[in-house]
């Protein structure tokens, strides 16, 4: 049985754009700016920000703000999660 947090993560990451963002941040293995992510997608910045907020809301990515820049990184705890099929 999937616990409620894993279920929420799976539902959140089931969107193609969110899954791309998550995979991109995992591969980068460093912080990236929202601008970098926008350049990789064919979506507008407000749409990318919406998806980022959804991913951060369930704890799949970390985000922090420095001035006007928002830095993103895949959350290290969830990358090691053995229960979640997103990380195996």
C-alpha positions in Angstrom: 0.0 0.0 0.0 1.3 3.4 -0.9 1.4 5.9 2.0 -0.4 9.2 1.6 2.9 11.3 1.2 4.1 9.0 -1.6 0.7 9.2 -3.2 0.8 13.0 -3.2 4.3 13.0 -4.6 3.3 10.6 -7.4 0.2 12.7 -8.3 2.3 15.9 -8.3 5.0 14.5 -10.4 2.6 12.8 -12.9 2.5 16.0 -14.9 5.0 15.9 -17.8 6.4 19.3 -17.2 6.9 18.7 -13.5 8.6 15.3 -14.2 10.9 17.1 -16.6 11.8 19.7 -14.0 12.4 17.1 -11.4 14.6 15.0 -13.7 16.5 18.1 -14.8 17.3 19.1 -11.3 18.3 15.6 -10.3 20.8 15.4 -13.2 22.2 18.8 -12.6 23.2 17.9 -9.0 23.5 21.6 -8.1 21.2 24.5 -7.6 19.6 26.0 -10.7 17.7 29.2 -11.2 14.1 29.4 -12.4 15.5 31.2 -15.5 17.6 28.1 -16.3 14.6 25.8 -16.0 12.4 28.2 -18.1 15.1 28.1 -20.9 15.0 24.3 -20.9 11.2 24.1 -21.3 8.9 25.6 -23.9 6.7 27.1 -21.2 6.4 30.7 -20.0 7.9 31.7 -16.7 4.6 32.0 -14.7 3.7 28.4 -15.8 7.1 27.1 -14.8 6.8 28.9 -11.4 3.4 27.2 -10.9 4.9 23.8 -11.5 7.9 24.5 -9.2 5.6 25.6 -6.4 3.7 22.3 -6.7 6.9 20.3 -6.6 8.2 22.3 -3.6 4.8 22.0 -1.9 5.2 18.2 -1.6 8.9 18.4 -0.8 10.3 17.0 -4.0 12.5 20.1 -4.6 14.0 22.8 -2.4 13.8 26.4 -3.3 15.4 29.4 -1.8 15.4 33.0 -2.7 18.4 35.3 -3.0 17.3 38.8 -3.9 15.2 38.3 -7.0 16.6 34.9 -8.0 15.0 31.7 -6.9 17.4 28.8 -6.6 16.1 25.2 -7.0 17.5 21.8 -6.1 16.1 18.3 -6.0 15.5 17.5 -2.3 18.3 15.1 -1.2 16.1 13.1 1.2 13.6 12.2 -1.5 16.3 11.3 -3.9 17.3 8.5 -1.5 13.7 7.5 -0.8 13.5 3.7 -1.4 9.7 3.7 -1.3 9.2 6.1 -4.2 9.4 4.8 -7.8 10.5 8.2 -8.9 13.9 7.7 -7.4 14.7 4.0 -8.0 
